[in-house]
Amino acid sequence: MLFLIAKRLLLIVVVLAGMSVITFGLTRIIPGDPARLLAGPEARAEQVEALRRQYGLDKPVVTQYVDYMGGLFHGDFGQSLTTRRSVAQDFAEFVPATLELTVAALLLIVFIGIPLGFLSARRPNGILDHLSRILTIAGMSMPVFWLGVLFQIVFFKWLGVLPSGGRLGIIESAPPQVTGLYTVDSLLAGDFGLFKSAVVHLVLPAFTLALASLATITRVSRATVIGVLRTDYVRTAYARGLSERQVMTRHVLKNAMIPTVTVLGMQIGILLGGNLIVEAVFSWPGIGLYAVNAIKNLDFAPIMGVMLISAVAYVTVNLIVDLVYLLLNPRITYAREPA
């Protein structure tokens, strides 16, 4: 296990180095002048040049990259041209919102998608199986941005039961910050009305973000359970007189969870990518919306920071998935094979 953790930590360094080179290069070849965008169309040439010198945009690209990486090793993600603050300060403000939305979507995937797949597999071609098949196909085929707008039209405009966006109502104030997660901080403050508002505002964006991954997990868990139910050791368990509940919990669940956990880990990358679209649609003030605004303004430092943070999150999740494998099946080993 220690070898696995050390290998993944080394992989994080390699991934960050590769992502930094690719992202830095792409941001520099995009047509446009961030200094001109920041100064405005009416700014004089000397004002634009002064901004370019202020933010180091007049230096050669290689020098800019070396300066950026030198600051990154000291925890400095650079300064945003748009907010005029350090990117680290912006992350401290925006990351909790994205984390709350992603965790909410992940909980929906785990506690709806996996049980629905297992229940569908127990009665193949039954009513529940057909309903889940229709829902999963619809969820996988609908674009995220279209689904978000559709939810807003139905549940906000027509039914008026859910808000169209934001983390809280217009007249509501954020709870005292402890974790930055409004649902958690409102509970810590004992404000259950604010907690209810935070949860209600989470419903539409979380379901929009989760639906495609939920559909994938449902179909994968269904197919895996059906495959396990057809194995010889499951037939032997039934022949020994074990009840269906005992067979499902002792023999089917653990073996079916390994492929499901694999796909679940892969969905984290999809959730991180979907955050940009969902946060833009629902005006959710997280790093997804922050990244969209940075892209529109050619704000290089936030774009770099968001990409690097996303890469670290994805590699970390894959490490967690590998550790879960060891819990589900102790026979799996990641030790180095002898020569």
N, C-alpha and C positions, 0 to 999 in steps of 0.2 A: 504493500500500500504506500509506503514511503517513497519507493521508486516511482510509482504512478504519480504521486503528488509533485515530486521533484521534476519529473518529465513534463507535466502539464504547466508548471511554473516557468520552465524553460521555453515551452511552446508559447506562452503568453508574450514573452519577450520577443520571440521571432515574429509572431503575428503583429505585434505593435510596430515593430520595425518595418515590416512589409506594408502594413496599412498606412503608416506615416508617409512612406515614400510615394505610394500610389495616390493617396488623397492629396498630398501636397502638390504633386505634379499635376493632377487633374484640375485643382483649383487655380493653378497658374496658367493653364492653357485655355481656360474659359475666356471667350471674348468679353471685354468690358474693363472698366477702370473703377475699382472700389473707391478710390480717393475722389473721383469725379462724382460718383453717386452720393458719397457722404457730404461733399461740399455743396451739391445742388447745381441745377442747370445755370443759375445766374452767377455762379462764382467765377472770379477771374483766374487766369492761368497761374499766377503766382500764389494764390490761395490754395489751389489744388496741389501745386508742387510742395507747398509747406506741409500740407496734410500727408502727402506721400513720404516726405522726409520724417515727419513725426512718427509715423507707424512703420518706418523701415521698408516701405514699398519701393524705394528708389535703389535698393541694393540688388546685386545679382541674386538670381533664384537660389543658387547653391549656398550663398552666404545667408540668405533668409532661412533656409532649411536648417543649417547648422545652428543659427541663433535660436530657432524655435526648439530644436531638440535639446540644446543646452538649457533652455528655460524649463523644458518639460522634465528633465532629470531633477530639477529643484521644485517640482510641483507647480510650475508656472505654465498655464495653458495659453498665455498671451492675453491680449486685450481686444474686446469686441469693438468694432468700429460703430456698431449700431447703438448699443447701450452705453458706450463710453465707460464700461466697467471691465474688470478682469473676468475672463471666462470662468475661472474658479468660483467667483462670487455668483455669477449667473447660474452655474450648476447647482450651487447650494440652494438657490431659490427654486429652480425648475425641476431638478431630478426627483424630489419627493413626489411631485404630482405625477410624473411618468411612472415611478415605482408603484404608486397606489393604483393607477389604472392597469398596469401590467399584472400586478398581483391579483387584482379583482378578476381580470380576464382569465388568468391561469387557474384560479379557483373554480370558475365556471367550467373550464375545460375538464378539470380533474373530477369535480363532483357531479357533473352532468354527462359529459362525454363518455367517460369510462364505465359508469354504471349502466348507461343506456346501451352501450355496445355489449356488455355482459348479458343484460336482460334480453336483448335481441337475439343473441347467440343461443340462449337456452330454449327459445321457441322459434327456430328458423322458419321464415315464410309465414309467420303469424301476423296478427294485426299490428302489434308493436314494431315488429321487424319491418313491415312495409311502411309504416309511418316514419320510422327513423331513417329508412332509405330515402324517402322523399325529402325529408328535412335536410339530410346530409348532402344530397345532390344539389339541392337549392342553395345551401350554405357555401358549398365549394365553388359554385358557378357564378355567384353574384360578386361583382367588384365591391371592394370595401367602401369606396367613396359613395357609390350609388346606394349601397345598403344603409349607410349613415344618413344620407339625405332622405331616403324612404322612411326610416324610423322617425326622423324629425317631423316629416309631414303627417305620418299616421298618429304618433303618440303625443306630439306637441300641438300641431295645428288642428287636426281633426278631433282627437279625443281629449286633448288638454290634460293629460294625466301625468306627463313627465316633462321636465325642462328640456330646452333645445340645446343647451351647452353650458359651459362654465363649471366651476367646482362648487359654488354656492350661489344663493339667490343674490339679487342686486343689492338689497338692503341688509344683507347679512355680512358680518365681519368674521374674519378667520379666527379660529381658536388660538389661544396662547401656544406659540410654537415650541414643541418638544422634539417631535420626530419629523415634522413637516407633512405628515399624513393626516389629512383633516378628519378622517374617520377615527383614527387612534387618538389624536390630540383632543377632539371633542369629548371622547369618552373619559380621557384623563382629567379634563376640566369639569366633568360631570354635567355637561350640556347635552342632554339627550335630544333636544329639538334640533340642535345644530348637527348632531350625529345623523339624525334621520334625513336632514337636508343633504348632507354630504353623500349618504348612500343613494338617495333618489337621483342626485346629479350623476352618480357613477353608472347607473343602470344602462342607459342607452350607449354611451361610448364603450363600456366594458363588453356588452353583448355584441356590438358591432366589431370590436377588435377580436373577440373570441370566436365568432361564429365559424369562420373558415377552418380554424384549427380544431374547434370542437367537432366539426363534421369529419375531419380527418381522423381524429382520435377515436371517434365512435366506430368508424368503419374498420380501422385497424384492430381495435380491441375485439370487435365482433368476429372478424376473420381469424384472429389468433385463438380465441376461445373455442370456436368451432373446430379448428385444427387440433387443439389439445384434447377436446372431447372425443376425438376419433383415435386417440393413441391407445396402445395396448394396456398401459398401466392404469388408465382410467377405466377401461372395460374390466380389468382385474379388480379394481376397487369396488365397482358395482357388483361384481360376482361374489365378493367377500361379504356382501350384505350392507355395505356402508350406505347411509342415506344420501340423497342428492346434495343436501347442505354440506355434509361432511366431505363429499367428493369435491365440491366446488371450492371449499375453503382450504382443504388440505393439499389437493393435487392440482386443481385447475388454476386457481388464482395466482399463485406464485409463478408458475411456468408461463402463464399468459401475460404476466406483467412485464417480462423482460423486453419483448419487442415493443410493447406499448410505451414503456419508459424511454426506449430509444427514439421513437417518433415524437414523444412529448418533448424530449430535449431538443430535437430539431425544430419544433414549433416555436421555441424561444426566439430564434432568429427571425421567424416570420412575424412574431409579435413586435419585436423591436423595429422591424421595417414598417409594419402597419401603424405603429404609433405616429409616424409623421403624417399619414393621411387622416387618421382618426382624430388626432389632436387639432389638425387644421379645420376639419369639418365641424367639430364640436367646440371650438375655441377653448380647448383644454390647455392651460398654461404650463406645459411640460417641455422637455427638451426636444420633442418632435416638432412642436410649433416653433420653438426657438430655432431649430435647424432650418425649418422652412423659411422663416424670416431672414436667417443668415444667408441662405442660398439666393433669395431674391435680391439681397443687397451686396452680394459678393463679399460677405464678411468671412474671411478665410479662417481666422482663429476659432470661432465657434464651430464651423464645419469640421475642422480637424479634431477638435475636442469631442464632439458628438460621435464621430466615427471611431475614435480610439476607445471611448467609454463603451460603445456598443461592442467592439471587438473583445474587450476585457470581459464584459458580461457574458458573451457567447461562449468563450473558452472556459470561463468559470462554471457555467451551467453544464458544459460537457464533462468537466471534472466531477461535478456532483452526480451526474448520470452514471459515470463509471463507478463511483463509490456505491451507488444504489445497487448496481449489478452485484457487487460483492455481498450485499445484504440479502438479495433475493436468491442468489445461487453461490454459496461459498466455494464451489468447485471451480468457479472462474478465477483465473489468476492473471495478473499483469506483470508478473516477475519476468526478468530477462531470461530467455531460454539459454541453457548451457550450450557451449560450442561443441 
